[in-house]
Amino acid sequence: MAIKTISTQVFEGQKPGTSGLRKKVKEFQRSGYLENFVQAIFNTIAPCDGHTLVVGGDGRFFNREAIQVIIRMAAANGFSRLLVGQGGILSTPAASCIIRKHQARGGIILSASHNPGGPDGDFGIKFNGDNGGPAPESLTDSIYQQTLSIDHYLIEDAEDVNLDQLGAYSLAGTAIEIIDPVADYADLMASLFDFERMKALLTNGKFRMCFDAMHAVTGPYAKEIFERRLGAAEGTVINGVPLEDFGGGHPDPNQVHAHELVALLNGDNPMDFGAASDGDGDRNMVLGKGFYLNPCDSLAVMAANAQYIPGYAEGIAGIARSMPTSRAADRVAKKLGIHCYETPTGWKFFGNLLDAGKITLCGEESFGTGSDHVREKDGMWAVLFWLNLIAVRNQPLGEIVKNHWTRYGRDYFTRHDYEAVNSERAADMIERLRGQLPDLPGREFAGLCIESADDFSYTDPIDGSETCNQGVRIFFDNGGRVVFRLSGTGTEGATLRVYFDQYQNDPTLLGQDPQKALATLMDAADQVAGIIEYTGREKPDVIT
């Protein structure tokens, strides 16, 4: 075995987005492409000597091959210890848990989250720091700068490590441990929630639930926690075997892609509770009997009921939500007398607030919820929180949420996604909106008058860093809000996301369908921005 110095050339476009670097698999398979980015990470966080690195991914196509490259490069760059998930598997929240528990220098997580997998699908890589959270913009910018000048990478000339066998190995002085990807995380969940209470619920012979792992990373976690530790019936977890192409499905936990689960919670004999998670296990969709739980409401109800959960019984320090998320959590924070922070989209923006003890719970409308137990959004955690709450309050999920609306009012919310639209046209639409901002207040669209409009910017209250151009916001005189934003998680064309929310506290109007309740706001948004004109679409591809 010997360290090899391999000459390389710069690849354009290796700038990380909100969740690392995501490209098509074929892009990552290009000779030197993955290696360049990994070396850029190691150059940025150097020196690596004496440090521990956590490595794992969501099991998608190219996951195993990429991990073998990272192992050999990490050894060549001087890491003293590598913790690698068995089979190359580590959910994103589990990776955060392990980084924190073992005081690692950080971790490399291989995932494109909810994006499709397979040879023609997507792949992704991101670095999480020693707090277990996604690298902040200052670090990802430094990594990107490294990719612009890199001319060589270091790698050990060695055989592949057996990823399927638990145990210890050694490579050029680097200790490599293939670890159980589930154990540490499951133990952490047991320390936060009342497993005995939930076990009683799941074994009473009356309560029926289903968890859809979508052939993604959470299958092993769900089987261990729900079926083994909590005693749920075998088969409670469906699509529980991680597959390289996610079984040909789209590992995005929403009502479109998790249609099998949605059917089980509706119809003639619906189950009581259902949930799904995404490719890397950080997102969640939670359903009750005939009831869809909007992620914005989920965060607000969690905050209002945290006292029922053992790990949060002593109270919460604060709440944070991403800017496009509805303002339901703000109302809870006001009632509790705590602060609610509004951040840009991207979990990394919650990290400083969590580390500083400013917040305990945080979430975003894109099916992400979490707390200070790790530094990532956490799908399994959110599902367990709801199960624990249902068990303690002895009420169905839908009843808990409706009681919340009665007390706080309802923030109607929906998001419309226009996927793979022409990038130039989408960018032109946003730029046109930005140019109109000074002139929009006072103008009327679809019978609604605009009160104010801006392009959201954020100053981090902890380190003072500034983040600009995070989404065009338009506020109407009826309390409604529309946000326009281009997503950074796609790999083909552009994804335009349009968010609509409006507060309602009339008891007779709390049970409407969100698409109906927000219809006038949608008409106004199209008139303001020309959505149909710029996207060429009569309707969105996905509605959540």
N, C-alpha and C positions, 0 to 999 in steps of 0.2 A: 504493500500500500504506500502511496506517495501523493503529496499534494501536487496537482497539476494547475498551471496558470494558463488559461485559455484566452487567446486574443478574440476580441469581439468587436462588433460595430453597433452604433446607436440605432435603436428602433424608434421611429416617431410614434407619438400618441400614447406613451406610457404614463400619462398623468392620472393619478388616482381620483376617483369621484367621491361621492359621499360615503361609499362603502367599499373603498379599495379600487383595484384595477379589474375591470370586467371587459372581456372580449369574447369572440367566438373561440371555440376549442381549437380550431385550425390555426388561429393566430398564436395561441400559446404553444402549439406544437412546432412552430418554426424554430429551427436550430438557434439556440442562444436567447430566445425571447424570454422564456421564464427565468433562465439563469441571470440575464441582465437585471431583471427587476429584483430578484432575490439578493443579488450582490449589492444592488443600490440600497436595499434595506439594511444589509449588514454594514455597508460603508457608513450609513447615516447614524446607526446606533453604536458604532464601534467606540471602544474596544469590546469585543465579544468574549475575550478570555475570562474564564472563571464564572461565566453566567449560565443560566438555565434557559432553554427555549422550549416552548410548547408548540406542537405541530399536529394538525388534524384538519379534517374537512367533512363535507356533507355526503361523500360517497359517490358524487357524480362522475361521469366519464372523464378520465385523465387524472383523477384524484390520486390514485396509487402511484402512477408514474411520476407525478409532480412531487409527491412526498419523498420518494427515493432520491430525487435530485436535491431536494432541500436538506435531507439528512447528510448527504455527502458534502454539500456546500457548507453546512453549519459546522461540520467537523473540520473542514479545511480552514474555516474562519475562526476557529479556536474556542467554540462553545464547549464547556466542560460537561454539560448534561443536556440530553434531549428527552422530553416526555412526549411520546407519540401515541395517539389513540389506536387501540387494537383495530386492525383492518383499515387503518387510515381514517377511522370515524371519530369525530368530535363535533358535537353541536356547538354553535357559536356561544351560547350562554355557558355551556359546560367548559369550553376552553377558557372563558373569562374566570370561571370558578377555580379552575386548576392553576391558572397563572397566579391568582391571588393567594390560594392556599399554599402553593409551593414557592412563593416569592420569586417567580421567574422574571427574567429581563423583559419578557414579552412572549408573544406567540404569533405564529403565522397560520392564518385560517384560510382554507381553500374552499371557496363557495361563490356561487353567483346567486345565492339566496333563493328567491322565488322564480328566477328565470329558468326556462326549460334546459334540460340536460341532453346527453347523448353525443355521438360523434359530430353531429351538425348543430349542437346546442351551444350553450354558453359556459364559460369558466371564469373563475375569479380568484383573486388573492388579495389579502389585506393583512396588515400588521397591527396587532393590539399591544399597547404598552404595558408597563409593569403594574398599572392599576387595574389591568384586565379590560380596559376600554379601547375603542377604536383610536388610532393615532390622531392627534389633533392636526389642524390644518398646517401649523408650522412644521410639523414633522413630515406630513405627506408632501408638502412643498419641497422640503429638503431631499426627500426620496426622489421626487421628480427631477430636481436639478441634477442629482447623481446620474439619472438615466440619460441626461443630455450630453454627458461627457465620458461615460464609461467606455473603457477600451479593453478590459479584461475581467475575468472572474476566476475565483478559486474553487476547486472541487477535488475531493479525494477520488483516487482511482481505486474503486472497491466494488465488491459484489453487493447486490441488493440485500437489505435486511428483511427477515421474515416478519411481515406486519401482522400476521394472523396469530402468532404465538406469543402469549404473555411472557414477559421475562426481561432479563438484562443482557445487553450486548455491549461490545466495545469497538470503537472505530477510531484508530489513530489517537488514542487517549481521551476520546469523547465517550462518556457513558450514555448508552441509549436504552431507555426503558419503554417497552411496549406495555401500556397501562390499560386497565379496564376503563373504557370511556364514560361509563355510567355511574360507577360507585361513588366517587366524590360528590358528584352533582346530586344524586339521589339522597345522600346523607345530608346535604345542605337543605334540600327541600323538607326533609323530615324535621330539621331543626326550626323551620319557620312555620309549619302548618300542623294542625291537629290530625295526625294520621289515624288515630283511633276513632275520632268522630267521623271522619270520611269513610273509614272501613265499615263502620256500623251502617252508614247510609248505603254503601255499595253492596252490602251483603244482606240487606233486609228483605230481599225477595220482591220488593215493590219498585224500587228506583232503577231505571234502565238508562244506561249511557253508552255512547260510542265515541271512540277517538280515532280519527282518520290521520294516519301518519303520512299519507300520500306517497308511499314508497320512498320516503326521504329519511333524513337522519334521525328523527325522533322515534322511529319504530322501536329500537332497543330500549330507549328511555321510558317510553310509554308502557311497554310490556313489563319492565322491571317495577315501575312505580304503581301503575294501576292494577295489573293482573297479579303480580307477586306480592308487593308490599301492602296494597290496599284491598286485595282479595276480590277484585272485580272478576266476573266470569271470563273464562278463556274465550277469546273471540271479541272481547270488548274493543280491542285494538284491531282496526282493519288496515289493509295496505301497509303492514308493519315491517316488511323486509326492505331495507334500503337497496335501490337498484340504480345502476349507472345512468339510466335514462328516465328514472322515476316512473317506470312502467308505461312510458309513452305519454304520461300525463303532464300537466303543468303544475308544479309544486307551489301554487299560490293559494293560500287558504281564504278564498272568497266564495260567494254563492254560485259563481259561474264554474269555477274549476273544482270545487269540492261538492259537485252536484250529487254524488252518491250519499254523502253525509246529509245534505240538505233534505233529500228525499226521506231519510230515516226519521227526521225530526218533524216531518209534516205528513199529511195523508190520514188514513183511517185509524191507524194504531201507532201514533208517534211516540218516539222515545222521550224521556224526560230531559235529557241533557246530551249535548254533542259538542265536539270541539275538533279542530284541525290545526296543524302547524305546517310550516313551509319547508323549503329545501334544507336550510341549516338550523331550523328549530328556534328561531328568534321571534317569529310572528305567530299570531294566534287568531282563530275565528271561534267564537263561542256562541252556541245556539241553545235556546230553551225549546220546550214543546210548542211548536208552531210560532216560535219567536226568534227573530234575528237581533242579536246584540251589536249595536254599532260600537266600534272601538272608542269613539269619543265618549259615549255614555259609559262604557266599561271603566275608563279611567276615573270618571267623576264618581260613579257608584263605589268603586274600590276605595277612593279617598274618603267618602262619606261613611264607609263601613269598616275602615281599617281596624277599629277597636275590637272587632269580633275575631281577628286573626292573631294567634299567639305571637308571631314575630313582630307585630305592629301594635300590640295592645296598649303600649305606653304612649301612643300618639305618634303623629308624623310631623316632621320639621317643616315641610313645605312640599309643593307640587310643581312640576314643570310640564309643559306641553309644547309640541312643535307648533309653529305659527298657523299652518293650515288647519290644525285640529280645532274642533268647535270650542266655544267658550264655556262649556258645561262645567269643566273642572274649576274655572275661575269662580263660579258661584259657590261651589263647595268650599274653596279656600277662604272666600270672604266670610262665610258662615263660621268656619273653624278659627278664624283670626290668624291665618297663616298666609304666606306669600305664594302666589302662583306666577312662575316665570314663563315667558313666551320666547322660545328659541327658534332658530332656523331648523329646517328639516335635516335630519342626520343625528344619529344617537350620540355621536362624539360631543355634541354641544351640551349634553346633559352631564358629561364627565366631571367638569370642574365644579358644577353645582353639587354633585354627589360627593366628590372628594372633600369639599369644603363643609359638608354637613348642612347645606342650605335646603336640600330637598330629600325626601324619602321615597316618594312615588313619582313616576314620570311616564309619559306615553305620547303616542302619535296616532293620527288617524289611519295610517297605513298598517293597521293590525299589529301594532307594537306597543307593549306595556311592560314595565319593569319597576325595579326598586333598587335600594342601595345594597342588596345582597350580592350583586355582580355589577359589571359596568357595561352590560348589553341588554337590549330588550330580550324578553324571555317568554317564549310561548308556553312551555310546560308550567312555568311558575304562574302565569295568568290563569291557566285552566285550573290548577290546584287552588288558587285563591278563590275562584268562583265555586268550586266544589265545597271548599271549607265554609264559605259564606252560606251556601244553600243548606249545608248540614247543620250549622249553628242556628240559623234563623228559621229553619224548618218551613221554608217557603219555596215555591218554584221560581226559577230565574226570572220569568216574565213578570211575576207579581212583585219581586224585589225592585225591578227596574221601574215598573209603573208607579209603585209607591214613591220612588225617588222623584219621578216627574211631578207627582202631585205635590210634593214638598218644595221642590226647587224650580219647577217649570221644565219645559223640554226645549233643548236646542236641536231643532231639526237639522240634519246634516246629510249630505251626499257628495261623492266625488265621481266625476266623469273623466275617464281616461280615453284619450285618442292616441292609439299606439302606432308606431312605425310610420308617422307622418313625415312628409318632406321636411328635412331639417331646416333648410333655408326659409321655407314658408312659415314654419313655426317660429323661428327666430325673428322673422320680419313682423309677425303679429305681436310678439312681446315688445319689440322695439317701438312699434307704432303706439302701443298702449303707454309705454314709458314716456314717449314724446307728448302724449295727450294729457298726462297727469295734472299739470297746472290748470288746464282748462275744463276738467271734468266736473268739479264741484258746482252744484247748481243746475246741471243739465239733467233732463228727464229721459228715461228709457223705459218702455213698457209700463208707463204710468208710475214709475218709481223715480224719486229724485236722489241724485248722488250728493251725499253730505261731505265726503272726503275721499281722497285716493292717494296712495303712495306706493313706493317700492320698498318692501320691508328690509330693514338693516338691523343689525344686532351688535351691541357692545357687551362683551362678556363681563359680568359684574365681578368676576374673580381676578382675571388677568388683564382686563382692559382691551383685549384684541377685538377688532372690528370685522364684521362680515356683512357685505353689502349685496344688493341685487338678488334677494332671496324670494321674490315673488311679488307680483303686482296685486295690491289689495284695493278693493272698491267697497265703500261702506254706503248703504242706502238709508233713506230717512225712515224706513219701516223697521230698522234694526237689522236688516239683512246684510250679509257680507258675501262677496265673491272674490276668490283668489285665483290668479292665473300663474302657473309655474311649469317650467320644463324640467322633467325628471332627469336625473343623472344615473339611473340604474339600468337603462336599456343598452343594447349593443347594436341595434339596427334602426336607422332613422332617428326620429325624436318622439318622445312621449309627452304629449301635452296633458297636464292635469288641471282640471277646473274644479274648484271646491266651492260648495254652497252651504251656508248655514244661516239660520234665523231662529230667534228665541220666541217661544210661545208659552204663555202662562194661563191662558183661558182653559179651564178644566174640560170644557166641551170640545176642545180642538187638539187634545193631546194624543189622540189615537189615529191621526191621519197617516196615509202613506207618504213618506218623505218626498217622493217624486211629484206628488200632487201638491203637497204643502209648499214646495219650493218652485213650482212651475213658473210663477211670474218672475222670480229671481233668475231663472234659467233663460227666459225670453230676454230679459234686460241684459244679461251677460252676452248673449249672442249679438244683440244690437250694438253693445259697446265695443266688442272685440272683433266681430266678424268671424266667429268660430267656423261656421259652415264654409264661408268663403275661403278662409286660409287653410283649413284642413282638407277640404273637399269631402267631408263626411257629414251625412245628414243626422247621424247619431253617434254617440260614443261607442267604443269597442267593449269597454267594461264599465259597469256602474257598481259602486260600493257605497 
